[in-house]
Structure formats: structure tokens, C-alpha cells
Amino acid sequence: MAIFVGSAHELAIKDTSIIDFYRETWGRPTILTQEDFYQWQFIAPPENAKFDYCCVALDTEQNVIAGVMGLNRRKFYVREEAILGAELTTWVVRQEYRNRGVAGKMLEFLQNEYDVMYGAGISSAALPIYLRYGFRYLKSLPRYVFVLDWDECEKYAEGAAIAKKISRSRRAEIAPVKYYLQEWSDDHYNIIREKNLAGVPHFSRESKDLQWRYSQHPFFHYRKFIVSSSLDSDGAFLSLRVSLSPDGLKVLHIVDLFGGASDMRSALEWVRTYAEKEGCHALDCYCTRSAVGASLMERGWFSILDDDYFVFPHLFYPIELRRPPSTSLIYWGKRVMPSLLDIGSVHVTKQDLDMDRPTPAILSL
């Protein structure tokens, strides 16, 4: 067995070959077998520059793909320095090549290529391999939920009766705030980004990243907004998507969120009224950054990890409850690990790490 590991474009492996590999090995239907999604996910991102950087392990004797790690190149900022990051998405090694050192060779290749790596939704089979190669593990990514319609949500959640009482008590102490919806402009957004993500470890969120992530998505319809607490303040940025499950549960997903404290309050007040007008039953948001979590909890949101008496669905197509109702995270860095270990200072949201991937059930709707 002669295994060579490299990027798909360096090995001249076509996207159709990797799509066929995923179709053969993934074990269940996946959106990755649709070429338009694969092209968007792995070739269209700005930092990829139209090249496929998925990590491929190739058996050169048999001319067989032994394994693929789906990934996007993406700048990662630490202490104002831009380093080369990788969003790890979909890793699978062909059954007959497992326990033969292929997975380790792939991780060694990636550690030589990138300065920092993150991945979400880690399987129990993959976790020991990551840990042996120095990756760190966060069992559950912080997630927050705000319920608008308890009668509807209690059909799908656990612990809704006690959560409903606690929610009423918390909200009674929250004063309404004013909000101003600002006209979108890239220049205005960049001011918010530069002020509020300065010094915060995060994946690139330049305008070109937003254009790819939201405007060019082949299936989902995203919207992005700037909301401020006054006409003179900078404002907070938020992006969102509304989903309707086959069971009838309508949820507004905040995909990204950042801004100053007062503007965040206004943004959360505005998005609540927006969700009500859209007929949503609940809102949710994933974010590692503790300052964002504090803003959410201040406005009456549940912390799904800490308020663990309330179990809200994690997946919606179909609806699925899991404990904890969140996803896991692995991360690794060559020389920035102290900054990365302070996970509450790192800004990772549903915008990152392929955490909002369509499922085949969504496409059948």
C-alpha cells in the first residue's frame, strides 16, 4: 500500500471523483453528492481561489481514494494577525483503509499546511484520532434558545413546563429597548466588524466572505442586518435564516451576531419582533464567545447547556432531540493554542464550520 496525501487540486483529482467517494462511503444520503453544493462548499470560498483544497489520501498503487477530509481555507485572526486557517467539515476514510495509518497521515499533512484548524460535529470514532494528534475538544458548543410560542414548542421539547415558568419570570425583569434598523452597506458593516472583532480570535468575516456564505448559497435564503440602539451608534450585525420543519416547527436561526453591548440589546429586541412577524415559534443561536452569550441571556434567552432541564430540538429535518442539544468542536493551532484554549474569547458561530448544511430531507420539501 502506497498512500500519498495532498490537496485535491494538487493531485489533479476531479470533484466528481470525490463526490462519488462520498456517495460510496458516507453511509447515508448527503448533500455533498450534489455537485452545485460541492462546488459552493469547497471551490467557491474566497480563500480557495477556485481551487479544491480538500485533503485526499490516494492509494497510488490501486489508484483508489482512501480518504477525504473536506475543508475550506479561510483566514483566521489572532491578535490582529491573519494566519492560514482551515474549516474541517466532512472526514471519512474508506473502510478497508481504516486502522492502517491513513487517518494519521492526513492529519500530519494538514498540520504541516495550516496554522489553525477547527471542526464541528465530531464522531466518536474520529475523536480519539484527533486527540492523539494534539487537537483539543469541546464536548458541546454553547447554544441559546428563545421561545415565542410555548404551546407549539412543548410538542417537540422536553422540560417545557418548568422552562415556561422560568421564562416568564426572567422576561418580567427585562425592559424593552429602542432599535433602529440601518440601511445595509459594506462600509458600515466593516466598521462594526473592525471595532467588535479586533483582538478576538475568529475566522475571516470580510465582505467577500459574507457574499459567498450568504448571497451565493445554493439552497438556503439568508438575510443580514445592521441594527443600532440610536442613530449615532455603530450598530450590531446579525445574519439569520428562517426554517420550517416538516412537523410545522418554525425557527429563526441567528447564524452570526456581534456588536457593542447596547447595540446588541437593540438587535435582539428587533430580531424578536421580526421573528414574531414571520410567525416563528422560537429562535436559536450558537456561539462560543461568552460576551455574545451574556447578551443573549440578558435578554431572556435560555442557555441550552446550563439550563439543561429544557431540551430543545437540535435537528429539524426531521425533528430530533439529543442530550446535550448542541454539537461538539475540535480545534488545533501551531503557535496560538493559549488564545484558542480561552474558548469563551473565540468567536465561532453557525456561520462557521459547515454548521448549517442542508440535509436531503430539506431538499425534498
KEKELO-773484 format. One record per residue (C-alpha): residue number from 0; residue in one letter; x negated, y negated, z negated. Coordinates in nm, 3 decimals. Example, Ala and Ser with C-alpha at 12.3 -4.5 7.8 and 13.67 -1.06 7.14 Angstrom:
2
{0, 'a', {-1.230, 0.450, -0.780}} {1, 's', {-1.367, 0.106, -0.714}} 
# end
This chain:
365
{0, 'm', {0.000, 0.000, 0.000}} {1, 'a', {-0.146, -0.333, 0.111}} {2, 'i', {0.053, -0.626, -0.029}} {3, 'f', {-0.010, -0.980, 0.090}} {4, 'v', {0.168, -1.268, -0.081}} {5, 'g', {0.228, -1.608, 0.074}} {6, 's', {0.489, -1.862, 0.175}} {7, 'a', {0.739, -1.753, 0.439}} {8, 'h', {0.620, -2.013, 0.691}} {9, 'e', {0.253, -1.921, 0.634}} {10, 'l', {0.335, -1.557, 0.700}} {11, 'a', {0.547, -1.653, 1.003}} {12, 'i', {0.846, -1.474, 0.857}} {13, 'k', {1.176, -1.592, 1.004}} {14, 'd', {1.462, -1.700, 0.783}} {15, 't', {1.679, -1.431, 0.942}} {16, 's', {1.438, -1.165, 0.813}} {17, 'i', {1.467, -1.297, 0.458}} {18, 'i', {1.845, -1.324, 0.492}} {19, 'd', {1.853, -0.958, 0.596}} {20, 'f', {1.630, -0.875, 0.298}} {21, 'y', {1.873, -1.042, 0.058}} {22, 'r', {2.165, -0.867, 0.225}} {23, 'e', {1.994, -0.530, 0.174}} {24, 't', {1.863, -0.580, -0.180}} {25, 'w', {2.079, -0.829, -0.372}} {26, 'g', {2.330, -0.563, -0.473}} {27, 'r', {2.639, -0.781, -0.437}} {28, 'p', {2.770, -1.040, -0.189}} {29, 't', {2.572, -1.363, -0.193}} {30, 'i', {2.590, -1.697, -0.017}} {31, 'l', {2.221, -1.657, 0.071}} {32, 't', {2.320, -1.431, 0.358}} {33, 'q', {2.483, -1.726, 0.534}} {34, 'e', {2.225, -1.897, 0.750}} {35, 'd', {2.363, -2.250, 0.717}} {36, 'f', {2.336, -2.228, 0.338}} {37, 'y', {1.990, -2.070, 0.353}} {38, 'q', {1.871, -2.350, 0.582}} {39, 'w', {2.008, -2.615, 0.345}} {40, 'q', {1.872, -2.444, 0.033}} {41, 'f', {1.521, -2.358, 0.145}} {42, 'i', {1.427, -2.561, 0.453}} {43, 'a', {1.619, -2.891, 0.440}} {44, 'p', {1.498, -3.021, 0.097}} {45, 'p', {1.283, -3.335, 0.143}} {46, 'e', {0.966, -3.196, -0.014}} {47, 'n', {0.981, -2.883, 0.203}} {48, 'a', {0.938, -3.096, 0.517}} {49, 'k', {1.137, -2.839, 0.721}} {50, 'f', {0.910, -2.552, 0.618}} {51, 'd', {1.024, -2.240, 0.434}} {52, 'y', {0.822, -2.212, 0.112}} {53, 'c', {0.999, -1.906, -0.026}} {54, 'c', {0.738, -1.674, -0.176}} {55, 'v', {0.720, -1.346, 0.015}} {56, 'a', {0.538, -1.025, -0.073}} {57, 'l', {0.469, -0.839, 0.252}} {58, 'd', {0.359, -0.477, 0.283}} {59, 't', {0.123, -0.527, 0.575}} {60, 'e', {0.081, -0.153, 0.635}} {61, 'q', {0.452, -0.088, 0.670}} {62, 'n', {0.540, -0.441, 0.790}} {63, 'v', {0.813, -0.448, 0.525}} {64, 'i', {0.916, -0.734, 0.299}} {65, 'a', {0.858, -0.601, -0.053}} {66, 'g', {0.987, -0.903, -0.245}} {67, 'v', {1.111, -1.261, -0.212}} {68, 'm', {1.119, -1.547, -0.461}} {69, 'g', {1.348, -1.820, -0.330}} {70, 'l', {1.210, -2.162, -0.414}} {71, 'n', {1.216, -2.530, -0.331}} {72, 'r', {0.912, -2.752, -0.353}} {73, 'r', {1.001, -3.062, -0.549}} {74, 'k', {0.800, -3.337, -0.714}} {75, 'f', {0.805, -3.321, -1.093}} {76, 'y', {0.730, -3.626, -1.304}} {77, 'v', {0.539, -3.610, -1.631}} {78, 'r', {0.416, -3.931, -1.797}} {79, 'e', {0.478, -4.120, -1.470}} {80, 'e', {0.255, -3.877, -1.278}} {81, 'a', {0.408, -3.688, -0.985}} {82, 'i', {0.289, -3.328, -0.972}} {83, 'l', {0.388, -3.039, -0.748}} {84, 'g', {0.686, -2.852, -0.888}} {85, 'a', {0.887, -2.551, -0.778}} {86, 'e', {1.252, -2.476, -0.843}} {87, 'l', {1.268, -2.097, -0.863}} {88, 't', {1.604, -1.966, -0.752}} {89, 't', {1.651, -1.606, -0.637}} {90, 'w', {1.389, -1.338, -0.708}} {91, 'v', {1.422, -0.977, -0.603}} {92, 'v', {1.168, -0.701, -0.541}} {93, 'r', {1.269, -0.406, -0.327}} {94, 'q', {1.344, -0.101, -0.544}} {95, 'e', {1.063, 0.117, -0.409}} {96, 'y', {0.805, -0.156, -0.482}} {97, 'r', {0.901, -0.217, -0.845}} {98, 'n', {0.653, -0.130, -1.123}} {99, 'r', {0.371, -0.134, -0.867}} {100, 'g', {0.227, -0.478, -0.940}} {101, 'v', {0.415, -0.664, -0.668}} {102, 'a', {0.602, -0.895, -0.907}} {103, 'g', {0.279, -0.988, -1.083}} {104, 'k', {0.106, -1.073, -0.757}} {105, 'm', {0.393, -1.301, -0.665}} {106, 'l', {0.376, -1.490, -0.994}} {107, 'e', {-0.004, -1.521, -0.969}} {108, 'f', {0.034, -1.670, -0.621}} {109, 'l', {0.290, -1.921, -0.746}} {110, 'q', {0.076, -2.021, -1.044}} {111, 'n', {-0.209, -2.099, -0.806}} {112, 'e', {0.018, -2.303, -0.579}} {113, 'y', {0.225, -2.511, -0.822}} {114, 'd', {0.170, -2.726, -1.129}} {115, 'v', {0.506, -2.663, -1.290}} {116, 'm', {0.793, -2.419, -1.233}} {117, 'y', {1.147, -2.388, -1.364}} {118, 'g', {1.415, -2.127, -1.304}} {119, 'a', {1.765, -2.061, -1.440}} {120, 'g', {1.985, -1.757, -1.486}} {121, 'i', {1.707, -1.511, -1.570}} {122, 's', {1.796, -1.142, -1.565}} {123, 's', {1.695, -0.910, -1.849}} {124, 'a', {1.483, -0.711, -1.604}} {125, 'a', {1.285, -1.015, -1.485}} {126, 'l', {1.234, -1.181, -1.824}} {127, 'p', {0.951, -0.954, -1.955}} {128, 'i', {0.752, -1.015, -1.637}} {129, 'y', {0.787, -1.391, -1.667}} {130, 'l', {0.683, -1.380, -2.031}} {131, 'r', {0.373, -1.170, -1.956}} {132, 'y', {0.260, -1.442, -1.715}} {133, 'g', {0.291, -1.725, -1.964}} {134, 'f', {0.639, -1.857, -1.888}} {135, 'r', {0.847, -1.990, -2.177}} {136, 'y', {1.211, -1.900, -2.228}} {137, 'l', {1.516, -2.097, -2.334}} {138, 'k', {1.793, -1.848, -2.404}} {139, 's', {2.076, -2.094, -2.347}} {140, 'l', {2.073, -2.426, -2.167}} {141, 'p', {2.272, -2.691, -2.360}} {142, 'r', {2.623, -2.730, -2.222}} {143, 'y', {2.903, -2.966, -2.319}} {144, 'v', {3.281, -2.946, -2.261}} {145, 'f', {3.564, -3.196, -2.289}} {146, 'v', {3.921, -3.062, -2.276}} {147, 'l', {4.206, -3.271, -2.136}} {148, 'd', {4.482, -3.008, -2.123}} {149, 'w', {4.468, -2.766, -2.415}} {150, 'd', {4.782, -2.579, -2.308}} {151, 'e', {4.614, -2.483, -1.981}} {152, 'c', {4.264, -2.421, -2.117}} {153, 'e', {4.374, -2.196, -2.403}} {154, 'k', {4.484, -1.942, -2.139}} {155, 'y', {4.121, -1.885, -2.048}} {156, 'a', {3.915, -1.987, -2.354}} {157, 'e', {3.863, -1.833, -2.697}} {158, 'g', {3.895, -2.025, -3.023}} {159, 'a', {4.110, -2.294, -2.860}} {160, 'a', {4.347, -2.328, -3.157}} {161, 'i', {4.078, -2.441, -3.403}} {162, 'a', {3.892, -2.636, -3.133}} {163, 'k', {4.209, -2.830, -3.051}} {164, 'k', {4.246, -2.945, -3.413}} {165, 'i', {3.880, -3.041, -3.439}} {166, 's', {3.901, -3.228, -3.109}} {167, 'r', {4.196, -3.435, -3.229}} {168, 's', {4.010, -3.525, -3.547}} {169, 'r', {3.696, -3.630, -3.361}} {170, 'r', {3.875, -3.831, -3.096}} {171, 'a', {4.073, -4.025, -3.355}} {172, 'e', {3.743, -4.185, -3.460}} {173, 'i', {3.637, -4.285, -3.108}} {174, 'a', {3.712, -4.639, -3.000}} {175, 'p', {3.787, -4.699, -2.630}} {176, 'v', {3.529, -4.897, -2.436}} {177, 'k', {3.543, -5.105, -2.122}} {178, 'y', {3.393, -4.984, -1.797}} {179, 'y', {3.314, -5.134, -1.460}} {180, 'l', {3.280, -4.919, -1.150}} {181, 'q', {2.998, -5.065, -0.942}} {182, 'e', {2.963, -5.055, -0.566}} {183, 'w', {2.708, -4.792, -0.473}} {184, 's', {2.372, -4.893, -0.332}} {185, 'd', {2.042, -4.706, -0.322}} {186, 'd', {1.860, -5.012, -0.458}} {187, 'h', {2.091, -5.033, -0.759}} {188, 'y', {2.059, -4.659, -0.819}} {189, 'n', {1.679, -4.679, -0.804}} {190, 'i', {1.676, -4.947, -1.075}} {191, 'i', {1.877, -4.717, -1.304}} {192, 'r', {1.656, -4.419, -1.222}} {193, 'e', {1.330, -4.600, -1.277}} {194, 'k', {1.441, -4.754, -1.608}} {195, 'n', {1.604, -4.449, -1.759}} {196, 'l', {1.381, -4.166, -1.640}} {197, 'a', {1.049, -4.344, -1.697}} {198, 'g', {0.839, -4.123, -1.921}} {199, 'v', {1.098, -3.843, -1.910}} {200, 'p', {0.982, -3.511, -1.756}} {201, 'h', {1.213, -3.446, -1.461}} {202, 'f', {1.239, -3.326, -1.104}} {203, 's', {1.243, -3.596, -0.838}} {204, 'r', {1.568, -3.786, -0.804}} {205, 'e', {1.480, -4.030, -0.529}} {206, 's', {1.748, -4.141, -0.286}} {207, 'k', {1.632, -3.884, -0.030}} {208, 'd', {1.678, -3.609, -0.288}} {209, 'l', {2.035, -3.724, -0.352}} {210, 'q', {2.104, -3.738, 0.020}} {211, 'w', {2.002, -3.373, 0.055}} {212, 'r', {2.155, -3.249, -0.267}} {213, 'y', {2.496, -3.413, -0.233}} {214, 's', {2.563, -3.552, 0.115}} {215, 'q', {2.421, -3.260, 0.312}} {216, 'h', {2.559, -2.974, 0.107}} {217, 'p', {2.723, -2.727, 0.347}} {218, 'f', {3.014, -2.628, 0.120}} {219, 'f', {3.074, -2.847, -0.185}} {220, 'h', {3.202, -3.203, -0.187}} {221, 'y', {3.014, -3.416, -0.437}} {222, 'r', {3.066, -3.778, -0.536}} {223, 'k', {2.820, -4.013, -0.704}} {224, 'f', {2.897, -4.328, -0.902}} {225, 'i', {2.744, -4.615, -1.094}} {226, 'v', {2.943, -4.726, -1.400}} {227, 's', {2.845, -5.009, -1.632}} {228, 's', {2.958, -5.146, -1.967}} {229, 's', {2.951, -5.504, -1.838}} {230, 'l', {2.898, -5.683, -1.510}} {231, 'd', {2.549, -5.780, -1.627}} {232, 's', {2.422, -5.436, -1.737}} {233, 'd', {2.230, -5.195, -1.516}} {234, 'g', {2.485, -4.916, -1.535}} {235, 'a', {2.471, -4.540, -1.569}} {236, 'f', {2.451, -4.290, -1.283}} {237, 'l', {2.669, -3.983, -1.263}} {238, 's', {2.742, -3.730, -0.992}} {239, 'l', {3.034, -3.490, -1.003}} {240, 'r', {3.228, -3.216, -0.833}} {241, 'v', {3.586, -3.101, -0.896}} {242, 's', {3.660, -2.730, -0.873}} {243, 'l', {3.988, -2.538, -0.875}} {244, 's', {3.963, -2.170, -0.965}} {245, 'p', {4.194, -1.909, -0.808}} {246, 'd', {4.358, -1.882, -1.151}} {247, 'g', {4.455, -2.250, -1.141}} {248, 'l', {4.200, -2.395, -1.386}} {249, 'k', {4.077, -2.732, -1.255}} {250, 'v', {3.744, -2.852, -1.392}} {251, 'l', {3.537, -3.162, -1.324}} {252, 'h', {3.167, -3.074, -1.334}} {253, 'i', {2.927, -3.357, -1.417}} {254, 'v', {2.628, -3.250, -1.211}} {255, 'd', {2.392, -3.526, -1.327}} {256, 'l', {2.410, -3.813, -1.576}} {257, 'f', {2.170, -4.074, -1.710}} {258, 'g', {2.165, -4.438, -1.818}} {259, 'g', {2.137, -4.664, -2.121}} {260, 'a', {2.346, -4.584, -2.429}} {261, 's', {2.617, -4.849, -2.381}} {262, 'd', {2.648, -4.777, -2.009}} {263, 'm', {2.670, -4.404, -2.081}} {264, 'r', {2.963, -4.465, -2.314}} {265, 's', {3.140, -4.655, -2.039}} {266, 'a', {3.055, -4.393, -1.777}} {267, 'l', {3.201, -4.119, -1.996}} {268, 'e', {3.514, -4.323, -2.061}} {269, 'w', {3.553, -4.383, -1.688}} {270, 'v', {3.495, -4.019, -1.588}} {271, 'r', {3.756, -3.905, -1.839}} {272, 't', {4.018, -4.132, -1.679}} {273, 'y', {3.901, -4.022, -1.334}} {274, 'a', {3.945, -3.655, -1.431}} {275, 'e', {4.294, -3.725, -1.564}} {276, 'k', {4.395, -3.887, -1.236}} {277, 'e', {4.256, -3.587, -1.048}} {278, 'g', {4.471, -3.355, -1.259}} {279, 'c', {4.172, -3.180, -1.417}} {280, 'h', {4.217, -2.965, -1.725}} {281, 'a', {3.860, -3.003, -1.855}} {282, 'l', {3.513, -3.143, -1.785}} {283, 'd', {3.173, -2.983, -1.838}} {284, 'c', {2.808, -3.087, -1.821}} {285, 'y', {2.476, -2.903, -1.855}} {286, 'c', {2.171, -3.100, -1.969}} {287, 't', {1.855, -3.016, -2.160}} {288, 'r', {1.789, -3.379, -2.259}} {289, 's', {1.907, -3.436, -2.615}} {290, 'a', {1.976, -3.809, -2.559}} {291, 'v', {2.235, -3.719, -2.295}} {292, 'g', {2.384, -3.456, -2.524}} {293, 'a', {2.411, -3.713, -2.803}} {294, 's', {2.605, -3.948, -2.574}} {295, 'l', {2.844, -3.670, -2.479}} {296, 'm', {2.906, -3.560, -2.837}} {297, 'e', {2.954, -3.921, -2.946}} {298, 'r', {3.249, -3.939, -2.705}} {299, 'g', {3.411, -3.624, -2.844}} {300, 'w', {3.261, -3.355, -2.623}} {301, 'f', {3.202, -3.005, -2.763}} {302, 's', {2.850, -2.867, -2.771}} {303, 'i', {2.921, -2.517, -2.645}} {304, 'l', {2.609, -2.376, -2.815}} {305, 'd', {2.664, -2.536, -3.155}} {306, 'd', {3.045, -2.535, -3.161}} {307, 'd', {3.032, -2.164, -3.095}} {308, 'y', {3.381, -2.097, -3.232}} {309, 'f', {3.502, -2.237, -2.898}} {310, 'v', {3.416, -2.020, -2.597}} {311, 'f', {3.494, -2.191, -2.268}} {312, 'p', {3.457, -2.014, -1.931}} {313, 'h', {3.111, -2.020, -1.779}} {314, 'l', {3.205, -1.893, -1.433}} {315, 'f', {3.522, -1.985, -1.248}} {316, 'y', {3.539, -1.769, -0.931}} {317, 'p', {3.681, -1.559, -1.090}} {318, 'i', {3.700, -1.700, -1.444}} {319, 'e', {3.457, -1.525, -1.674}} {320, 'l', {3.380, -1.562, -2.044}} {321, 'r', {3.035, -1.482, -2.173}} {322, 'r', {2.857, -1.541, -2.503}} {323, 'p', {2.696, -1.784, -2.507}} {324, 'p', {2.889, -1.953, -2.222}} {325, 's', {2.580, -2.103, -2.060}} {326, 't', {2.275, -1.992, -1.865}} {327, 's', {1.910, -1.926, -1.950}} {328, 'l', {1.597, -2.112, -1.845}} {329, 'i', {1.231, -2.022, -1.790}} {330, 'y', {0.952, -2.274, -1.738}} {331, 'w', {0.575, -2.284, -1.690}} {332, 'g', {0.312, -2.555, -1.646}} {333, 'k', {-0.061, -2.557, -1.579}} {334, 'r', {-0.157, -2.851, -1.797}} {335, 'v', {0.165, -3.015, -1.913}} {336, 'm', {0.301, -2.746, -2.144}} {337, 'p', {0.321, -2.964, -2.459}} {338, 's', {0.551, -3.204, -2.272}} {339, 'l', {0.758, -2.916, -2.137}} {340, 'l', {0.791, -2.745, -2.476}} {341, 'd', {0.974, -3.051, -2.607}} {342, 'i', {1.276, -2.932, -2.413}} {343, 'g', {1.501, -3.199, -2.562}} {344, 's', {1.293, -3.465, -2.383}} {345, 'v', {1.312, -3.290, -2.042}} {346, 'h', {1.591, -3.391, -1.803}} {347, 'v', {1.728, -3.080, -1.632}} {348, 't', {2.093, -3.068, -1.526}} {349, 'k', {2.325, -2.878, -1.294}} {350, 'q', {2.167, -3.077, -1.009}} {351, 'd', {1.852, -2.869, -1.055}} {352, 'l', {1.750, -2.505, -1.019}} {353, 'd', {2.031, -2.382, -0.796}} {354, 'm', {2.277, -2.401, -1.087}} {355, 'd', {2.572, -2.492, -0.866}} {356, 'r', {2.560, -2.227, -0.598}} {357, 'p', {2.880, -2.128, -0.414}} {358, 't', {2.999, -1.772, -0.458}} {359, 'p', {3.161, -1.557, -0.189}} {360, 'a', {3.491, -1.585, -0.381}} {361, 'i', {3.481, -1.965, -0.339}} {362, 'l', {3.436, -1.934, 0.035}} {363, 's', {3.741, -1.709, 0.065}} {364, 'l', {3.972, -1.976, -0.080}} 
# end
